[in-house]
Amino acid sequence: MAAGPKGTASRKASPAPLATASGAVSTRGRKTRAALVLASRVVFERDGFLDARIVDICAEANVAAGSFYTHFDDKKAIFRALVDEVGVEMLEPVVDAEGHDESAADRVKRNNLSYFEAYKKNWRLMALFEEMSLIDETFRQLRLTRARAFSERNALVVRRLQATGQVDPTLDALLIAESLSAMVSRMAQLTFVWGQSSDMTALVDAVSHVWCSVLGLNTGPDPERPTQGD
């Protein structure tokens, strides 16, 4: 396993560059940081976290090695920044209880599709993240935090559906959300990391059916909604 530069673990990040009147320094700093994060994805996906080197990330970003420590303390810090960026993208498609143009079951299906598409796009990074969460406490905690964020967002949706009478109010919203979120996450891993299936339509239909069945949502036509063209 290739080692990073000596002294990496003990070095501290320097203060962020101060903005000038024109904003040139801060703009350059943001561009450098973004280039480093983008380059880190290439290196992490190519070499894995353990073998990835800061010097290689800097070379990929075409940035001086010393500039790395202006923005990040170490490899863990930049990997976390990368995971956070992807997490924002993947957290966005959460089932919304609001809206008037589609049923709750339709929204479940639409948002499951969005999640799986995002996972498929980022599957190499997600596989690496899962691997590191099993061997490093920092990443284990980060993985749990991410899982809680998904579950809490979905629990909020379940509670809204309960408040509108579409879901049994006696169900434990958080426990149900944790169970459904874990099911969706595991199916994404099996499909896109392990190659269990390649049929996106069948995957979305099956997972959405389980979602709706657990919540007791009607998956057929909504009798209170007019058909298109009426």
Rosetta silent file (secondary structure, phi, psi, omega in degrees, C-alpha in Angstrom):
SEQUENCE: MAAGPKGTASRKASPAPLATASGAVSTRGRKTRAALVLASRVVFERDGFLDARIVDICAEANVAAGSFYTHFDDKKAIFRALVDEVGVEMLEPVVDAEGHDESAADRVKRNNLSYFEAYKKNWRLMALFEEMSLIDETFRQLRLTRARAFSERNALVVRRLQATGQVDPTLDALLIAESLSAMVSRMAQLTFVWGQSSDMTALVDAVSHVWCSVLGLNTGPDPERPTQGD
SCORE:     score description
SCORE:     0.000 S_00000001
   1 L     0.000  130.073 -178.284    0.000    0.000    0.000 S_00000001
   2 L   -75.399  140.044 -179.099    1.434    3.357   -0.979 S_00000001
   3 L   -94.854  153.740  176.970    1.932    5.812    1.851 S_00000001
   4 L   -78.717 -179.848 -179.923    1.000    9.479    1.780 S_00000001
   5 L   -61.367  144.191 -179.668    3.488   12.285    2.296 S_00000001
   6 L   -60.859  140.714  177.547    5.336   12.184    5.604 S_00000001
   7 L    83.519    3.935 -176.967    3.755   14.251    8.316 S_00000001
   8 L   -58.083  -46.178 -173.301    0.341   14.255    6.645 S_00000001
   9 L   -65.770  -28.033 -173.697   -1.573   13.171    9.748 S_00000001
  10 L   -94.887   -8.034 -177.054   -0.056   15.837   11.971 S_00000001
  11 L   -81.173  145.574 -179.091   -0.416   18.817    9.681 S_00000001
  12 L  -109.244  150.169  179.535   -3.244   21.271   10.238 S_00000001
  13 L   -68.184  140.171  176.880   -5.193   23.150    7.634 S_00000001
  14 L   -78.574  159.070  177.688   -4.130   26.734    7.125 S_00000001
  15 L   -58.599  149.303  178.622   -6.707   29.512    7.417 S_00000001
  16 L   -64.633  147.356 -178.844   -8.792   30.068    4.315 S_00000001
  17 L   -62.974  141.478  179.774   -7.476   32.848    2.089 S_00000001
  18 L   -76.950  145.770  179.182   -8.910   36.275    2.814 S_00000001
  19 L   -77.454  141.928  174.149  -11.063   37.877    0.170 S_00000001
  20 L   -92.781  178.009 -179.970   -9.756   40.967   -1.558 S_00000001
  21 L   -59.334  -34.760 -178.700  -11.921   43.849   -2.703 S_00000001
  22 L   -85.144  -12.433 -178.886  -12.284   42.178   -6.063 S_00000001
  23 L    78.995   10.591 -174.441  -12.910   38.755   -4.560 S_00000001
  24 H   -65.206  -41.118 -177.347  -10.114   37.286   -6.670 S_00000001
  25 H   -66.157  -47.743 -178.431   -8.438   35.374   -3.826 S_00000001
  26 H   -64.965  -36.971  178.439  -11.630   33.790   -2.523 S_00000001
  27 H   -64.861  -44.419  178.360  -12.731   32.917   -6.039 S_00000001
  28 H   -63.070  -39.704  178.517   -9.378   31.297   -6.767 S_00000001
  29 H   -62.530  -42.601  178.817   -9.581   29.435   -3.459 S_00000001
  30 H   -64.411  -39.567  179.692  -13.022   28.073   -4.257 S_00000001
  31 H   -66.557  -40.040  178.721  -11.875   26.942   -7.680 S_00000001
  32 H   -64.112  -44.762  179.555   -8.822   25.230   -6.205 S_00000001
  33 H   -61.865  -43.918 -179.706  -10.901   23.432   -3.592 S_00000001
  34 H   -63.606  -39.369  178.692  -13.425   22.310   -6.187 S_00000001
  35 H   -64.508  -39.028  178.580  -10.616   21.055   -8.439 S_00000001
  36 H   -65.088  -43.652 -179.846   -9.130   19.068   -5.560 S_00000001
  37 H   -64.288  -43.802  178.794  -12.461   17.453   -4.691 S_00000001
  38 H   -62.689  -42.338  179.113  -13.095   16.565   -8.327 S_00000001
  39 H   -67.200  -35.369 -178.975   -9.588   15.138   -8.674 S_00000001
  40 H   -63.044  -33.582  178.348   -9.929   13.174   -5.466 S_00000001
  41 H   -62.694  -43.802  178.885  -12.871   11.314   -6.946 S_00000001
  42 H   -59.785  -47.236 -176.319  -10.745   10.188   -9.876 S_00000001
  43 H   -70.408  -43.932 -179.953   -7.942    9.031   -7.598 S_00000001
  44 H   -63.249  -42.914 -179.283  -10.139    7.377   -4.953 S_00000001
  45 H   -70.446  -28.443  179.532  -12.159    5.474   -7.541 S_00000001
  46 H   -81.130  -44.707 -170.932   -9.002    4.428   -9.367 S_00000001
  47 H  -107.813  -12.128 -172.938   -6.750    3.521   -6.423 S_00000001
  48 H    83.214  162.897 -177.237   -9.117    3.036   -3.485 S_00000001
  49 H   -67.623  -46.004 -173.468   -8.940    5.074   -0.294 S_00000001
  50 H   -63.391  -36.753 -177.659   -6.054    3.226    1.327 S_00000001
  51 H   -93.675   -9.219  178.783   -3.735    3.470   -1.677 S_00000001
  52 L   -67.468  142.090 -179.681   -4.756    6.955   -2.764 S_00000001
  53 L  -121.346  143.469  179.197   -2.060    9.585   -2.169 S_00000001
  54 H   -59.805  -38.476 -179.805   -2.457   13.299   -1.626 S_00000001
  55 H   -62.083  -34.308  178.730    0.346   13.971   -4.100 S_00000001
  56 H   -72.830  -35.852  176.784   -1.632   12.094   -6.768 S_00000001
  57 H   -63.132  -44.187  179.827   -4.782   14.073   -6.003 S_00000001
  58 H   -64.340  -39.976  179.128   -2.833   17.309   -6.376 S_00000001
  59 H   -64.880  -41.732  178.888   -1.285   16.127   -9.628 S_00000001
  60 H   -63.022  -36.139 -179.531   -4.714   15.184  -11.001 S_00000001
  61 H   -84.624   -7.105 -176.006   -6.028   18.626  -10.027 S_00000001
  62 L    58.084   46.116 -178.082   -2.916   20.342  -11.402 S_00000001
  63 L  -124.400  142.871  177.136   -2.478   22.004   -8.018 S_00000001
  64 L   -61.132  139.352 -175.745    0.714   22.453   -5.983 S_00000001
  65 H   -56.855  -36.759 -178.779    0.918   19.846   -3.216 S_00000001
  66 H   -65.740  -25.002 -179.469    1.257   22.496   -0.528 S_00000001
  67 H   -69.068  -22.509 -178.870   -2.074   24.045   -1.536 S_00000001
  68 H   -55.422  -43.568 -172.588   -3.897   20.893   -0.452 S_00000001
  69 H   -77.131   -5.610  170.906   -3.446   21.762    3.226 S_00000001
  70 H   -71.788  -26.478 -172.879   -5.011   25.175    2.764 S_00000001
  71 H  -113.165  -29.328 -175.315   -8.307   23.376    2.217 S_00000001
  72 L  -139.634  146.638  178.067   -8.060   19.939    3.869 S_00000001
  73 L   -75.577  -37.920 -172.812   -6.251   18.404    6.827 S_00000001
  74 L  -166.254 -172.743 -179.620   -5.770   14.971    5.288 S_00000001
  75 H   -62.365  -38.695 -179.856   -7.230   12.302    3.008 S_00000001
  76 H   -60.530  -40.016 -177.364  -10.158   11.684    5.322 S_00000001
  77 H   -64.972  -43.091 -178.862  -11.171   15.322    5.158 S_00000001
  78 H   -74.720  -31.726  176.403  -11.267   15.488    1.369 S_00000001
  79 H   -65.654  -40.176  178.365  -13.007   12.112    1.126 S_00000001
  80 H   -63.582  -40.951  177.810  -15.661   13.384    3.516 S_00000001
  81 H   -60.454  -40.162  179.160  -16.112   16.515    1.396 S_00000001
  82 H   -65.650  -46.036  179.030  -16.565   14.319   -1.651 S_00000001
  83 H   -63.562  -38.269  178.740  -19.091   12.067    0.110 S_00000001
  84 H   -62.298  -40.518  179.007  -20.966   15.127    1.387 S_00000001
  85 H   -62.596  -45.314  179.378  -21.311   16.466   -2.164 S_00000001
  86 H   -67.590  -36.684  179.555  -22.710   13.172   -3.400 S_00000001
  87 H   -60.516  -38.659  177.486  -24.921   12.905   -0.314 S_00000001
  88 H   -61.831  -43.990  179.679  -26.631   16.189   -1.158 S_00000001
  89 H   -62.401  -41.330 -175.104  -27.390   14.898   -4.642 S_00000001
  90 H   -82.699  -21.372  179.373  -28.762   11.599   -3.344 S_00000001
  91 H   -80.134  -22.407 -177.481  -30.724   13.095   -0.449 S_00000001
  92 L   -59.060  -48.431 -178.460  -32.700   15.386   -2.723 S_00000001
  93 L   -75.431   79.123  177.115  -35.015   12.750   -4.210 S_00000001
  94 L  -112.630  139.150 -176.474  -37.086   12.124   -1.077 S_00000001
  95 L   -58.746  124.436 -178.413  -40.760   11.212   -1.320 S_00000001
  96 L  -102.702  133.944 -179.665  -42.826   14.358   -0.805 S_00000001
  97 L   -82.125   -9.808 -178.304  -46.286   14.191    0.699 S_00000001
  98 L   -90.843  172.784  176.190  -47.262   17.461   -0.948 S_00000001
  99 L   114.258  154.850 -174.686  -48.390   18.110   -4.477 S_00000001
 100 L  -123.944  -10.769 -173.108  -51.612   17.917   -6.446 S_00000001
 101 L   -95.612   -5.990  178.765  -50.658   16.396   -9.789 S_00000001
 102 L  -150.028  156.448 -179.681  -49.791   12.883   -8.639 S_00000001
 103 L   -77.467  168.736  176.978  -50.744   10.426   -5.923 S_00000001
 104 H   -60.390  -39.233  179.583  -48.538    9.490   -2.988 S_00000001
 105 H   -64.773  -37.646  177.228  -47.844    6.140   -4.688 S_00000001
 106 H   -63.637  -40.240 -179.414  -46.776    7.944   -7.865 S_00000001
 107 H   -68.725  -36.026  175.335  -44.371   10.099   -5.867 S_00000001
 108 H   -57.165  -48.370 -177.853  -42.919    7.025   -4.166 S_00000001
 109 H   -65.558  -43.869 -179.476  -42.133    5.534   -7.566 S_00000001
 110 H   -61.634  -43.479 -177.056  -40.747    8.765   -9.000 S_00000001
 111 H   -75.352  -31.321  173.257  -38.447    9.359   -6.063 S_00000001
 112 H   -64.034  -40.891  177.347  -37.232    5.770   -5.903 S_00000001
 113 H   -61.088  -43.891  179.602  -36.289    6.091   -9.564 S_00000001
 114 H   -61.734  -41.917  179.731  -34.400    9.322   -8.845 S_00000001
 115 H   -63.085  -47.483 -178.214  -32.520    7.693   -5.962 S_00000001
 116 H   -64.650  -36.001  177.500  -31.506    4.650   -8.005 S_00000001
 117 H   -65.053  -40.364  178.145  -30.360    6.833  -10.888 S_00000001
 118 H   -66.818  -40.604  179.008  -28.190    8.858   -8.497 S_00000001
 119 H   -64.737  -43.268  179.513  -26.780    5.685   -6.918 S_00000001
 120 H   -60.303  -40.554  179.060  -26.007    4.196  -10.323 S_00000001
 121 H   -63.871  -33.861 -173.389  -24.143    7.369  -11.286 S_00000001
 122 L  -112.299   22.160 -168.734  -22.087    7.257   -8.069 S_00000001
 123 H   -63.226  -34.817  179.749  -21.827    3.510   -7.477 S_00000001
 124 H   -64.519  -43.457  178.546  -18.021    3.324   -7.377 S_00000001
 125 H   -67.534  -39.664  178.975  -17.823    5.978   -4.710 S_00000001
 126 H   -63.302  -39.443  178.183  -20.704    4.421   -2.768 S_00000001
 127 H   -63.576  -41.953  178.713  -18.952    1.037   -2.824 S_00000001
 128 H   -65.761  -40.514  178.662  -15.762    2.629   -1.494 S_00000001
 129 H   -61.607  -45.207  178.466  -17.708    4.477    1.193 S_00000001
 130 H   -62.226  -42.025  179.925  -19.366    1.244    2.356 S_00000001
 131 H   -61.101  -46.283 -177.674  -15.997   -0.520    2.409 S_00000001
 132 H   -69.268  -29.823  179.969  -14.366    2.193    4.507 S_00000001
 133 H   -67.647  -17.448  179.573  -17.288    2.338    6.940 S_00000001
 134 L   -87.863  -15.379 -174.855  -16.511   -1.266    7.914 S_00000001
 135 L  -125.027   -5.141 -177.560  -12.881   -0.647    8.815 S_00000001
 136 L  -134.681  127.591 -175.409  -12.653    2.965    9.970 S_00000001
 137 H   -64.671  -36.792  178.730  -14.595    4.511   12.852 S_00000001
 138 H   -58.856  -45.873 -178.851  -14.690    7.968   11.275 S_00000001
 139 H   -74.774  -28.994  175.807  -16.373    6.618    8.168 S_00000001
 140 H   -62.770  -44.209  179.087  -18.648    4.343   10.195 S_00000001
 141 H   -66.000  -38.741  177.889  -19.996    7.379   12.019 S_00000001
 142 H   -64.087  -39.960  178.672  -20.324    9.277    8.740 S_00000001
 143 H   -64.841  -41.386  178.537  -22.237    6.345    7.244 S_00000001
 144 H   -65.589  -39.563  178.764  -24.598    6.249   10.249 S_00000001
 145 H   -62.260  -43.518  178.687  -25.130   10.006   10.033 S_00000001
 146 H   -63.924  -41.690  179.507  -26.009    9.718    6.363 S_00000001
 147 H   -64.156  -40.131  178.329  -28.398    6.836    7.040 S_00000001
 148 H   -63.925  -38.144  179.804  -30.102    8.825    9.797 S_00000001
 149 H   -61.589  -44.413  177.701  -30.547   11.789    7.473 S_00000001
 150 H   -63.338  -46.010 -176.905  -32.355    9.608    4.922 S_00000001
 151 H   -64.344  -41.464 -178.806  -34.489    7.929    7.575 S_00000001
 152 H   -67.806  -37.742  176.510  -35.479   11.184    9.251 S_00000001
 153 H   -64.638  -42.779  179.776  -36.472   12.750    5.935 S_00000001
 154 H   -70.179  -32.811  177.233  -38.561    9.712    5.065 S_00000001
 155 H   -63.966  -36.958  177.248  -40.075    9.625    8.558 S_00000001
 156 H   -62.112  -40.087  177.783  -41.252   13.187    8.031 S_00000001
 157 H   -63.581  -45.205  179.889  -42.991   12.064    4.854 S_00000001
 158 H   -60.169  -41.988 -179.881  -44.650    9.151    6.657 S_00000001
 159 H   -64.462  -37.859  177.714  -45.908   11.505    9.376 S_00000001
 160 H   -65.068  -40.913  177.793  -47.366   13.853    6.780 S_00000001
 161 H   -66.963  -35.669  174.723  -49.157   10.962    5.128 S_00000001
 162 H   -63.936  -40.856 -178.352  -50.420    9.867    8.534 S_00000001
 163 H   -65.967  -27.935  179.548  -51.705   13.389    9.200 S_00000001
 164 L   -93.534    4.916  176.525  -53.679   13.330    5.937 S_00000001
 165 L    80.078   12.325 -178.373  -55.175    9.931    6.727 S_00000001
 166 L   -90.187  -16.514 -178.984  -53.334    8.065    3.967 S_00000001
 167 L  -132.048  143.623  179.285  -51.201    5.965    6.331 S_00000001
 168 L   -51.430  118.973 -177.389  -52.083    4.127    9.548 S_00000001
 169 L   -69.790  -13.001 -179.383  -51.427    6.613   12.382 S_00000001
 170 L   -83.826   -9.273  179.650  -50.431    3.810   14.788 S_00000001
 171 L   -70.768  143.839  174.147  -47.299    2.966   12.770 S_00000001
 172 L   -77.399  105.015 -172.093  -43.951    4.059   14.189 S_00000001
 173 H   -59.260  -43.209 -177.496  -42.977    6.548   11.474 S_00000001
 174 H   -69.054  -42.968 -179.416  -39.239    6.512   12.193 S_00000001
 175 H   -65.248  -40.573  177.037  -38.951    2.726   12.461 S_00000001
 176 H   -63.268  -44.163 -179.573  -40.925    2.271    9.250 S_00000001
 177 H   -63.629  -41.325  178.270  -38.756    4.879    7.519 S_00000001
 178 H   -61.956  -41.830 -179.135  -35.548    3.213    8.736 S_00000001
 179 H   -65.840  -46.343 -178.939  -36.745   -0.155    7.447 S_00000001
 180 H   -68.108  -40.081  179.006  -37.788    1.153    4.043 S_00000001
 181 H   -63.303  -40.980  179.075  -34.636    3.260    3.648 S_00000001
 182 H   -64.777  -39.034  178.506  -32.447    0.251    4.479 S_00000001
 183 H   -62.753  -46.468 -179.439  -34.317   -1.858    1.942 S_00000001
 184 H   -64.352  -44.603 -179.839  -33.863    0.699   -0.822 S_00000001
 185 H   -61.987  -43.773 -179.215  -30.179    1.238    0.017 S_00000001
 186 H   -66.355  -40.070  178.436  -29.445   -2.483    0.081 S_00000001
 187 H   -65.354  -36.436  176.809  -31.217   -3.082   -3.217 S_00000001
 188 H   -63.495  -43.099  179.586  -29.199   -0.260   -4.781 S_00000001
 189 H   -64.132  -46.869 -179.983  -25.977   -1.851   -3.535 S_00000001
 190 H   -60.293  -38.716 -176.138  -26.937   -5.324   -4.756 S_00000001
 191 H   -77.169  -50.359 -169.948  -27.928   -3.981   -8.158 S_00000001
 192 H   -95.629  -24.532  177.167  -25.260   -1.424   -8.982 S_00000001
 193 H   -92.154  -47.048 -175.264  -22.260   -2.606   -6.953 S_00000001
 194 L   -95.714   -8.801  175.096  -22.718   -6.376   -7.103 S_00000001
 195 L    71.070   33.457 -178.090  -24.549   -6.547  -10.445 S_00000001
 196 L   -66.917  -36.385 -178.188  -27.481   -8.619   -9.234 S_00000001
 197 L  -149.016  154.259  178.798  -29.873   -7.108  -11.795 S_00000001
 198 L  -121.687    5.419 -176.840  -29.725   -4.615  -14.635 S_00000001
 199 L   -93.391   97.877 -177.078  -33.428   -3.961  -15.123 S_00000001
 200 H   -63.639  -40.634 -178.241  -34.072   -0.512  -13.665 S_00000001
 201 H   -62.213  -45.765  179.846  -37.810   -0.597  -14.376 S_00000001
 202 H   -64.600  -38.832  179.236  -38.322   -3.900  -12.577 S_00000001
 203 H   -62.593  -49.236 -179.215  -36.214   -2.692   -9.647 S_00000001
 204 H   -62.616  -42.946 -179.705  -38.173    0.551   -9.236 S_00000001
 205 H   -62.534  -44.613 -176.813  -41.511   -1.245   -9.568 S_00000001
 206 H   -66.559  -47.626 -178.604  -40.606   -3.897   -6.983 S_00000001
 207 H   -65.262  -40.400  179.757  -39.181   -1.498   -4.408 S_00000001
 208 H   -67.120  -34.462  177.141  -42.051    0.949   -4.848 S_00000001
 209 H   -63.501  -42.572  178.113  -44.559   -1.886   -4.423 S_00000001
 210 H   -63.722  -46.671  177.011  -42.986   -2.790   -1.091 S_00000001
 211 H   -51.082  -54.185 -174.681  -43.004    0.878   -0.024 S_00000001
 212 H   -67.981  -36.242  179.804  -46.686    1.260   -0.853 S_00000001
 213 H   -65.764  -43.441  179.764  -47.674   -2.099    0.616 S_00000001
 214 H   -63.070  -40.767 -177.663  -46.006   -1.342    3.955 S_00000001
 215 H   -84.830  -11.469 -179.552  -47.648    2.080    4.137 S_00000001
 216 L    74.920   29.388 -179.631  -50.977    0.852    2.823 S_00000001
 217 L   -84.058  143.574  177.669  -50.989    3.297   -0.081 S_00000001
 218 L   -71.679  123.570 -179.490  -53.317    2.754   -3.010 S_00000001
 219 L  -100.252   -1.875  177.881  -51.265    1.801   -6.066 S_00000001
 220 L   -92.501 -173.519  178.161  -54.189    1.809   -8.476 S_00000001
 221 L   -59.935  141.679  178.831  -55.953    4.749  -10.122 S_00000001
 222 L   -82.356  114.196 -176.365  -57.126    7.387   -7.667 S_00000001
 223 L   -64.478  -18.153 -178.845  -60.933    7.457   -7.907 S_00000001
 224 L   -91.455   -4.658  179.574  -60.975   11.077   -6.735 S_00000001
 225 L  -105.771  132.672  178.348  -58.636   12.238   -9.523 S_00000001
 226 L   -68.106  147.414  176.520  -59.957   12.795  -13.064 S_00000001
 227 L   -72.960  158.327 -177.535  -58.260   10.845  -15.812 S_00000001
 228 L   -61.650  131.640  178.525  -56.122   12.800  -18.232 S_00000001
 229 L   101.743  -14.119  177.956  -58.243   14.533  -20.837 S_00000001
 230 L   -77.641    0.000    0.000  -61.380   14.841  -18.689 S_00000001
